[in-house]
Amino acid sequence: MNILKKTSFEERLKAQQEAKQAMLAKMARKPTVTAPDHVDRQARKAAELEAVRQQRAAEREAARVAREAREAEERRLKAEADEAARAAERAKRKEWKASKKEEQMDAKARRAARFAEYAKLGGGSNYDY
């Protein structure tokens, strides 16, 4: 190939040297450009972590408030149910007492009627003086 180009040995060495220099220049360190408002990575990660922590804390607080509200509502409903059960029990007890009192009054009336009937028949005491 070099014969076709008609290059000499020195030209080939020179081309080789230039190619080597170009390759080294391509791999050489380049100066870095830093942004003037650069925030270092640790500070950025710390800020993100703090934001996530605050968000999770807010979520936990919202869940706690919702749970407390739900528990308060459950306690209120349970208290209402208990009060209704106690009221029903009181009503049942009052009804039972009223029926007992009615039975007693009925028994007293029957007894009085029996005594009146006995007195009307001329019964008195078993002892005649």
GIBELPE-V977528 format. One record per residue. RES is the residue in one letter. PSI is psi in whole degrees, -180 to 180 (none if undefined). D_FIRST is the distance of its C-alpha to the first C-alpha in Angstrom with 1 decimal. Layout:
RES	PSI	D_FIRST
RES	PSI	D_FIRST
//
This chain:
M	-44	0.0
N	-23	3.7
I	-38	5.2
L	-34	5.2
K	-17	6.6
K	56	8.6
T	151	9.5
S	172	11.9
F	-42	12.8
E	-38	15.6
E	-39	13.8
R	-39	11.6
L	-41	15.0
K	-43	16.6
A	-40	14.4
Q	-44	14.9
Q	-41	18.6
E	-40	19.0
A	-40	17.6
K	-43	20.0
Q	-39	22.8
A	-41	22.4
M	-42	22.6
L	-38	25.6
A	-36	27.2
K	-34	26.9
M	-7	28.7
A	156	31.2
R	139	34.9
K	147	36.1
P	139	39.7
T	147	41.9
V	122	44.1
T	143	47.6
A	145	49.9
P	-30	53.2
D	39	55.3
H	128	53.5
V	125	55.6
D	159	54.5
R	-41	53.9
Q	-42	56.9
A	-41	59.3
R	-44	57.9
K	-39	58.2
A	-40	61.7
A	-43	62.7
E	-43	61.4
L	-42	63.2
E	-39	66.4
A	-42	66.2
V	-42	65.9
R	-43	68.8
Q	-40	70.9
Q	-45	70.1
R	-38	71.0
A	-41	74.2
A	-41	75.2
E	-43	74.6
R	-42	76.7
E	-42	79.4
A	-41	79.5
A	-40	79.7
R	-44	82.5
V	-44	84.4
A	-42	84.0
R	-44	85.2
E	-40	88.2
A	-43	89.1
R	-44	88.9
E	-39	90.9
A	-42	93.5
E	-41	93.8
E	-42	94.2
R	-41	96.9
R	-45	98.7
L	-40	98.6
K	-41	99.8
A	-41	102.6
E	-43	103.6
A	-42	103.7
D	-43	105.7
E	-41	108.1
A	-41	108.5
A	-42	109.1
R	-41	111.7
A	-42	113.4
A	-41	113.6
E	-42	115.0
R	-45	117.6
A	-42	118.5
K	-44	118.9
R	-43	121.0
K	-42	123.2
E	-43	123.7
W	-44	124.7
K	-42	127.1
A	-43	128.6
S	-38	129.1
K	-44	130.7
K	-41	133.0
E	-42	133.9
E	-41	134.7
Q	-44	136.8
M	-39	138.6
D	-44	139.1
A	-42	140.5
K	-41	142.8
A	-44	144.0
R	-42	144.7
R	-45	146.5
A	-40	148.6
A	-41	149.4
R	-46	150.4
F	-39	152.6
A	-42	154.1
E	-41	154.8
Y	-41	156.4
A	-35	158.5
K	-33	159.5
L	-6	160.7
G	11	163.0
G	151	161.1
G	-126	161.4
S	168	161.4
N	-9	162.5
Y	122	165.4
D	125	168.5
Y	none	170.9
//
